[in-house]
Amino acid sequence: MVEAKPLLLPNDLLLTMTVPAADLFPNIGDTVTFTIKVKNIDSTVVTGVTVKDSLPAGLIYKSDDGGGTYDNNTGIWGVGS
């Protein structure tokens, strides 16, 4: 598993992104899994959180199971509250 350095975002949100090591060098037609987590490390309720993270060239968005939304044209994930 490869994890990017966590980022502390405004409003005390912590963002991490991981990619399984097996997905780092995919073959054509392989499925690649990215996991993006946003954690609220404060007691303040935050809503309407979005993260911009476009897929690398050559990859196509298929689906997600996080309950948020993804706009393939803009690379913006709506991660909710």
C-alpha positions in Angstrom: 0.0 0.0 0.0 1.3 3.4 -0.9 0.0 6.4 1.0 0.6 10.0 0.0 1.7 12.4 2.7 -1.4 13.4 4.7 -2.6 16.9 4.1 -4.1 19.2 6.7 -6.9 21.1 5.0 -8.7 24.2 6.2 -11.3 23.6 8.9 -9.1 20.9 10.4 -9.7 18.2 7.8 -7.1 15.5 7.3 -6.9 14.1 3.8 -5.1 10.9 2.9 -4.9 8.9 -0.4 -3.8 5.4 -0.8 -3.2 3.1 -3.7 -2.4 -0.7 -3.2 1.1 -1.6 -4.3 -0.3 -4.0 -6.8 -2.1 -1.1 -8.6 1.0 1.1 -9.0 1.9 -0.4 -12.4 -1.4 -1.5 -14.0 -1.7 -3.2 -17.4 -4.3 -2.1 -20.0 -7.7 -3.1 -18.8 -6.8 -3.5 -15.1 -8.9 -2.0 -12.4 -6.9 0.4 -10.2 -8.2 1.3 -6.7 -7.6 4.7 -5.1 -8.8 5.3 -1.6 -9.3 8.9 -0.5 -10.2 9.6 3.1 -11.1 12.9 4.6 -11.3 13.0 8.4 -12.6 15.8 10.5 -10.1 16.2 13.4 -12.1 19.0 15.1 -15.4 19.1 16.8 -16.8 21.6 14.2 -19.4 20.0 11.8 -18.2 20.6 8.3 -20.5 20.0 5.3 -20.2 20.4 1.5 -16.6 19.1 1.5 -15.1 18.7 -2.0 -11.7 17.4 -3.1 -10.2 17.9 -6.5 -8.1 15.0 -7.6 -8.2 14.2 -11.3 -7.4 10.6 -12.4 -4.0 10.1 -14.1 -3.9 10.1 -17.9 -5.1 6.8 -19.3 -7.4 5.9 -16.4 -11.1 6.0 -16.7 -13.5 6.4 -13.7 -15.6 3.4 -13.2 -17.4 3.6 -9.8 -17.0 4.3 -6.1 -18.4 2.9 -2.9 -17.9 5.9 -0.6 -21.3 7.4 -0.8 -20.0 10.6 -2.3 -20.0 11.9 -5.9 -17.3 12.3 -8.6 -17.3 14.5 -11.6 -15.1 12.9 -14.2 -14.9 16.1 -16.2 -13.6 18.3 -13.3 -12.0 15.7 -11.0 -14.0 16.9 -8.1 -15.1 14.5 -5.4 -18.1 15.5 -3.2 -17.2 13.7 0.0 -20.2 15.0 1.9 -20.2 15.9 5.6 
